[in-house]
Amino acid sequence: MAAAEMTKPVLFGASYSVYVRIGRLALLEKEITHDLHEVDVFAEGGLPADYLSLHPFARIPAFRHGDVVIYETSAITRYIDEAFPGPSLQPRDALARARMNQIIQILDNYLYRPLVWDIYVARDEAMKAGLPADEAAIAAANEKTRHCLGVLEDFCEDWLAGDALTLADLHAAPMIVYGLKTADGRALLAERPRLSAWWHRIAKRPSMMASKYPSE
Ligand SMILES: N[C@@H](CCC(=O)N[C@@H](CS)C(=O)NCC(=O)O)C(=O)O
């Protein structure tokens, strides 16, 4: 066993975070013993000063494994998959792997913002403030999310990138969880039968149970 494999990895970030959960899911699916070091990126006092040595862009998560420090979730999850034993979370075939990477990019670029921020966070913040939500902005986010889920529906088989669980599924599920906390998100997912079946499949995985958001 390489020396690096004998060091317990640490994921830095908050348990409410979509991107931290993606990293945790990869660790849990590979059954890698690890620590979650809580870092609240939205804390009033800001991030601990030394966190910037792990992540110069002040986002979460960051990941440390021995002397290795990695930030950017997709780099972290690929490292986790490739540096540790356990079931492979990436297809071997070049085209299937490209599809998985394509889906991850779609999730980052076209789903995360409208579904998580512009629907879930917008409604949650309005509700907590006792104010009406900006329905026009939320309607626009619904349309963007609908379009994105339609694209994902076309890719979706048993899993998002084919017939086996991959990093694409682990990237999507934490976003969908927040979406499903809203009536908008539930209605949008219900329009997509393959994605709905996929959701029931992934929601039952022990990794999903073990990484629940505090608010879940
Ligand atoms: N591209 C980054 C995105 C990570 C990200 O946006 N994390 C959020 C929490 S889920 C964050 O740190 N937000 C803090 C901010 O926007 O200031 C990655 O893939 O790791």
The ligand as an SDF file (V2000), in Angstrom:
LIG
                    3D

 20 19  0  0  0  0  0  0  0  0999 V2000
  -16.3400   25.0880   -8.1800 N   0  0  0  0  0  0  0  0  0  0  0  0
  -16.4070   24.7730   -6.7640 C   0  0  0  0  0  0  0  0  0  0  0  0
  -17.7490   25.2380   -6.2280 C   0  0  0  0  0  0  0  0  0  0  0  0
  -17.8610   25.0270   -4.7400 C   0  0  0  0  0  0  0  0  0  0  0  0
  -18.9240   25.9320   -4.1540 C   0  0  0  0  0  0  0  0  0  0  0  0
  -19.5020   26.7890   -4.8250 O   0  0  0  0  0  0  0  0  0  0  0  0
  -19.1690   25.7470   -2.8490 N   0  0  0  0  0  0  0  0  0  0  0  0
  -20.1020   26.6140   -2.1880 C   0  0  0  0  0  0  0  0  0  0  0  0
  -20.8480   25.8730   -1.0930 C   0  0  0  0  0  0  0  0  0  0  0  0
  -21.8560   24.5810   -1.7580 S   0  0  0  0  0  0  0  0  0  0  0  0
  -19.3360   27.7500   -1.5520 C   0  0  0  0  0  0  0  0  0  0  0  0
  -18.2310   27.5710   -1.0830 O   0  0  0  0  0  0  0  0  0  0  0  0
  -19.9260   28.9380   -1.5410 N   0  0  0  0  0  0  0  0  0  0  0  0
  -19.3380   30.0630   -0.9030 C   0  0  0  0  0  0  0  0  0  0  0  0
  -19.4710   31.3270   -1.6860 C   0  0  0  0  0  0  0  0  0  0  0  0
  -20.0880   31.3000   -2.7640 O   0  0  0  0  0  0  0  0  0  0  0  0
  -18.9390   32.3420   -1.2200 O   0  0  0  0  0  0  0  0  0  0  0  0
  -16.2350   23.2630   -6.5770 C   0  0  0  0  0  0  0  0  0  0  0  0
  -16.5400   22.5070   -7.5080 O   0  0  0  0  0  0  0  0  0  0  0  0
  -15.7590   22.8610   -5.5200 O   0  0  0  0  0  0  0  0  0  0  0  0
  1  2  1  0
  2  3  1  0
  2 18  1  0
  3  4  1  0
  4  5  1  0
  5  6  2  0
  5  7  1  0
  7  8  1  0
  8  9  1  0
  8 11  1  0
  9 10  1  0
 11 12  2  0
 11 13  1  0
 13 14  1  0
 14 15  1  0
 15 16  2  0
 15 17  1  0
 18 19  2  0
 18 20  1  0
M  END
$$$$
